[in-house]
């Protein structure tokens, strides 16, 4: 009988936790953004739940931003389509420019400036992310909110010496004041919080976790209420993911 009571108690507790998680979905739109919103159909489908989205871009030789995750793939969808929609709506956009380099940064900045001016998108509605702080610096100087993409997938793959060297490199970037934030996979959160010791903004993604999974996770809750961590991207594929 005691075993039955124990099992019932555990089940009821889990149901209560799950219920509370469901109740909180959609309560943190400023912090929890939609990951990989790379189609207009997905934007239309999810915008009520996620007013703030992340979009993958490749800057082409034609000086246009192509909405795609991979440079060798195109869906013939431009950033202008997003701006046309977003200028009439509330919300912000995290632009992950996959191929932003010191060599193409001036052309990319000029192209983005033209789009922002044409569609009257305020710069503070955008996060510009790239893997080169040298390329991002001109965007920061032009008034954009920028984020340096942490290039390693998992800190467990690094030795202690490599990890120490890597954190030092992030500290140097933060100290240069050339970007507004650092962005990284969720697996880096604990290491960066414990070791970085800098006041720079942090952005992260749990791209394999749904909003509910994030809300039910102890680490997810810690991230959610960490004031230094400004944005968490989550998975919600919907019907039009690509």
N, C-alpha and C positions, 0 to 999 in steps of 0.2 A: 504493500500500500504506500509506504514511504517513497518507493521508487516511482510509482505512478504520479504521486503528488509533485515529486521533483521534476519529472519529465513535463508535466502540465505547466509547472511554474516556468520552466525554461522556454517552452513553446509560447506561453503568453508574453513573456518578457521580449522574446524575439519579434513577436507580432507587434508589440507596442513600439519597439525600436523602428521596425519597418514602417509602421503607420506614421510615426513622427517624421521619418525621412521623406515619405510621400508628401506630407503636409508642407514640407519646406521647399519642395521643388518650385522654382520660379521666384523665390523670395530674395534672391541675391543676384539680380540681373547685372548690376554694376561690377560684380566680382567674377561671376561665372559666365564665360563667353562660349560661343559655339565654335568648335574646331573644324577646320577644313570645309568652309562653306563655299565650295568651288563651282556652284551652278546657280543660276538665277532661280530655278525651280526650288532648290533647297532654301534659298533666301526667303522666297515667298512662303514656303511651308513652315519655316521655323521662326520667322521674325517676331511673332507675338510672344514666343517663349524666350527667344534670345535676340534682344534688340541690338546686342553687340556681337560682332562676328570676326573670325579670322579667315583671311583669303590668301591663297598661294599665288604668287605672280612670277613670271619670267619676263625680263625686260628684253625685247627683241631688237634686232638691228634696224628695224623699221621705226624705232623709237616709240613703240607702243607696249603697254603692259598687258601681257597675255595671261589670262586666268587659268593656270594649270599648275600642278604639283611637279611635273617633270618636264625638263627642257625639250625632250624629244617627242613630246605629245602636245597637241593643241586641240582645243574645242572651238576655236575661233570666237572666243568670248573676251571682250576687253573690259578694262577697269571702268571705262566710261559708263557702261551699262549699270554697274553698281552705284556709281555716283549719281546717275540720273534717278535711281530709285531712292537712295539714301538721303538725298537733299530734301525730299518730301516727308521723311520719317525721322523719328528720334533714333539715336544709336551711334555707335562708334565702330571703326574698322581697324583691325590689326592686319597690316599688309606685310606678308612674309615674302620679300623679294629674294628669290632663290639664287640669283646670279649677280647680285650687286657687288661691284668691284671698284677699286680706285680708278680703273680705266674707264668705266662707263658711268661713274657717279654723277658727273656734271650733266650728261645728256639725260640720265634718269631723273635727276632733280628738276631740270628744265621741263621735262615732259609732265612730271607730277604737278609742278607749279601751274602749268597751263590747264590741266584738268581741274585742279582745285579752284582756280579763278573762274573757269568756264561754268562749273556747276555750283559755285558758291559754297564749297565745303570748307568749314572752318578747320584750320590745321590741328586744333586741339581735339578733333574728333578722330584723329588718325594716330596709329602706332606704326612707325616704319622700322621693320626688322631686317637685319642682314648679318652676314658672317664676317664682315670686315669693318672694324671700328674706324679705319681710315676713310672708308667710303661713306660711312654714316655721319662722320663729323660735319660735312657740308650741309646735310639735312638738319642736324642739330642747330647749326649756325643760322639756318634759314627759318628757324622757329618751329620745326617739327619735333614731336616726341619720338625719340629713337631708342632702339633696343639692340644690343649686341647678342647674337645667337651663340650660346655656349656649344662648341663643336663636338663634345663627346657625348655618347649615348648613355653611358653607365659608369659611375665612379668606381664600381667594383672591378672594372677591367684595368684599373690603374694601380701601380705600386704606390706605397706611401710616399716615396720620393717624387714620383710623377704627379701624384695628387697635390703635394705641397707646392711643386713648381707651377702646376696649373692654377691653383688658388692664388698664388702670387701674381700670375699673369692677369687674372681677373681683377685683383686689387689695383694693379697698375693701370688697367683700363678705367676702373672707377675713379682713380685719383686724377686721371687726365681730364675728367669732366667733358669728354667728347660725346658721350651718349647719355640718354636719360635713364636707361634701365639695362638690366641683364635678363635674358630669357633663356630658359633651360627646361629639359624634361623633369617631371616630378621626382624622379629618382635622385636628382641632384639637390633637392630642397634641403634636406637635413644637413648635408655636408656644407653647403653654401651658407646656411643660417649659422652654423656653428663656427665656421672658419673664416668667412669673408671679412667680417668686422668693418663694414663700410655702410654708409647711410643711403646708398643708391637704391632706387626702386627695383623690385624683382617681379618677373612675370614667369609663369610656368604653364605646362600643359600635362593633363592626364588623359592623353588621347585614346587610351584603351579603357577608360572608365566613363560610365554614364554619370549624369548629374546625381542620380540616386546613390550610386556606388561611392561617389565622392562624399556625399553627405553622411553616409553610414560609416565611412572610414575614419579612424582616429587621426591619422596623418592628414586626411582631407579636412577634418574639422580644424586642426591646428593651422593649416594653410588658409582656410576660409577666414579665420579671425586674426590672422597675422597682418597688422597694418602696413608692414613693409612690402608685403606681397600684394600687388595691385590687381592682377588678373590671373584667372585659372581657366584654361581651355579644357572643355570636356567633349566626349564623343556623343553624338546623336545623329546617326546616319540618315534616318528618315528614308524616304522613297527615292531621293534624287542625289544620293552621295556619289562623288567621283573624285 
